[in-house]
Amino acid sequence: MYLYMAIYLDYASTTPTSKCVLKSMQKFWSNDFYNPSAIYPEGRKVAIEIKKAREKCAGFLDCRADNIVFTSGGTESANMAVLGVINACKLDKPHVVATMFEHPAVSETLKLLESTGQIEVSWVKPEEITGAIKPETVLVTVIYVNNEIGSVQPVREIGKFIKKYRHDHNTIYPYLYTDACQAIYLPINQETMNYDLLTLDGSKIYGPKGVGLLYIRDNVKVSPISNGGGQEAGKRPGTEPVPLVVGLGEALVEAKATKDKEFKRLKELKNYFIELLNASKINYSINGDIDKSSPHIINICIPGISSEFAVIALGEKGVMCSAGASCSNLELKMSSRSVSAIGKTECAESSIRFSFGRATSKGEIKKVVKTLLEFVG
Amino acid sequence: MYLYMAIYLDYASTTPTSKCVLKSMQKFWSNDFYNPSAIYPEGRKVAIEIKKAREKCAGFLDCRADNIVFTSGGTESANMAVLGVINACKLDKPHVVATMFEHPAVSETLKLLESTGQIEVSWVKPEEITGAIKPETVLVTVIYVNNEIGSVQPVREIGKFIKKYRHDHNTIYPYLYTDACQAIYLPINQETMNYDLLTLDGSKIYGPKGVGLLYIRDNVKVSPISNGGGQEAGKRPGTEPVPLVVGLGEALVEAKATKDKEFKRLKELKNYFIELLNASKINYSINGDIDKSSPHIINICIPGISSEFAVIALGEKGVMCSAGASCSNLELKMSSRSVSAIGKTECAESSIRFSFGRATSKGEIKKVVKTLLEFVG
């Protein structure tokens, strides 16, 4: 299609829908297209397919299918988790603990409620989370894998602390919410990871675009954030988009089957990338702690360059990468919020995120470093 | 696939995705799958496709593309219209005028805000709308075609009255919102129809499932109902589901090209259905004013039958129809809110909705009446 050989290293931005997922969706568009709420046999058949898809999703988290709510994607799931928990609690001014690395779907929601005085928010570094919890805290929100720099947060340990806190204080709060959209290669079992709410997004995990899920543990109080028909057990109204929901289930079956192998492969690729960078004359530093990051994301600072220039220049040579989160590109200056948040403000506008996926190979990485050298070497 | 010849007369519940729509979406799943916010050429190319899709949608309403916001479907659009307008207005206790026939996405949203005292709602018959408007009224909401009985409301005339009211009172309020999910066969041009906000849903118009749009006229104040990235000009965050958005554009191009012809054809089919019913021994009445209803919906009351029994019995014989809105089936008793709203409470649980679409033929209708006769004749 292109005159150059394009190399896609922007998997954290979005992934292609896998062939298996596409195939699983196919018959639900125009053949078994029925409304799953309909009571004739064809409708009930479709309802069973939604049930199966829900079970597949639950299989990825090792949780009960009833705890899965289908949404339109990560943004809606995050909004529902945050707003839903705050709206459902009976406190006058609930308190939320949030890391400085949260996705805008979380941080912008919190900032809005903070600005109107409806809630109090403690914006903290991950290591400060446990110390920030107080009696009014209803929610702790921790992005599992930061979408810009790939840092992995110790969700399991934070969850363990929170569970003990709730037990010791004889309270149902705080809940632990984690955005796991970028965490498909990491441990995610609900029992062991100790989260109460969790978000996944189809478009980041080789699933369909326009669908996601919110895991809600039993007895966790979450108000719906929209109103309408009684779908999704009253938690999220609107006729279920059957093909998307089926595709999400399929994507998570694939993700589960391949995660360990992919973790290892992507980690090797990342190490290879670092080796090549080190062997080159490129003056760079890695943003974030490389030992505590997801194998599919590497974010590097190249002093003196402009992120925007670099991404455009690389793009013209067929290398697709990003300055940070794609969703901020339209509105804001090309600046990484997460790079700033880790204290490397001088790097916020001089960084590039490369993110790897199923098609990424050593050959591609070699070419990317070579291309990078052409204008920063 | 089935041992009997199934007849689908539940198009108001959901439509199959058309072949053209499916084809238009195809390459955006796994080939041109890029994030439209990305600044490399492949991403910008996808952004252009979204722009084209927005223009196609605008073509259906004869409005500017900038006035179209993509959503996950009718329910989200309706929630955004209602909550967005209420949240954006500066009044202490805004007033809303709503017909008694609104879709639950509207009526449930209003009831919730009414129950907490945040707003005042006048629930009225369509003819009472103009008289119910007062200085505090920020929104008038009128479902264009009722999804259960097919009644068409005089949106154009109500809009004309509201425009004059705003002009005479030198105020920007009230806005007129209309749910047009079932109104694809009717006049919908923005200029002549005088609405300020309008909802369409992909899954009701042979488009993809999981996508819809909200039309918002210039200068109409609507707060976003979720927070996150700055997509959709800051009005609706979340990475755009490109295939769905492209498919929605295609569906509306098809709908525009076929609407006049389909209006005529469906009206003939409906008349034929009525003729056959009249010629049969079935004791029935039509719910709603047949002369003021969409050609694709007919809702009949058969005294003494149970809606649920009828829909199941017909379903077992291969005729797919509905007792009312599908979305209420899971939660509520099989009862039509709209049939009750027109004062035929005795018919609320004894009515059946048949809704026609592209594949509906005279032969199908003949068979349906024959099937109906088998157990109510």
Interface residues (C-beta under 8 A of the other chain):
Chain A: M1 Y2 A6 D10 S13 T14 T15 P16 T17 S18 K19 L22 W29 S30 N31 F33 Y34 N35 S37 A38 I39 Y40 P41 E42 G43 S72 G73 G74 T75 E76 A78 N79 H103 P104 A105 E108 T109 L112 S203 P208 K209 G210 V211 I225 S226 N227 G228 G229 G230 Q231 G234 P237 G238 T239 E240 P241 V242 P243 L244 E308 V311 I312 L314 G315 E316 V319 M320 C321 S322 A323 A325 S326 C327 S328 N329 L330 E331 L332
Chain B: M1 Y2 A6 D10 S13 T14 T15 P16 T17 S18 K19 L22 W29 S30 N31 F33 Y34 N35 S37 A38 I39 Y40 P41 E42 G43 S72 G73 G74 T75 E76 A78 N79 H103 P104 A105 E108 T109 L112 S203 P208 K209 G210 V211 I225 S226 N227 G228 G229 G230 Q231 G234 P237 G238 T239 E240 P241 V242 P243 L244 E308 V311 I312 L314 G315 E316 V319 M320 C321 S322 A323 A325 S326 C327 S328 N329 L330 E331 L332
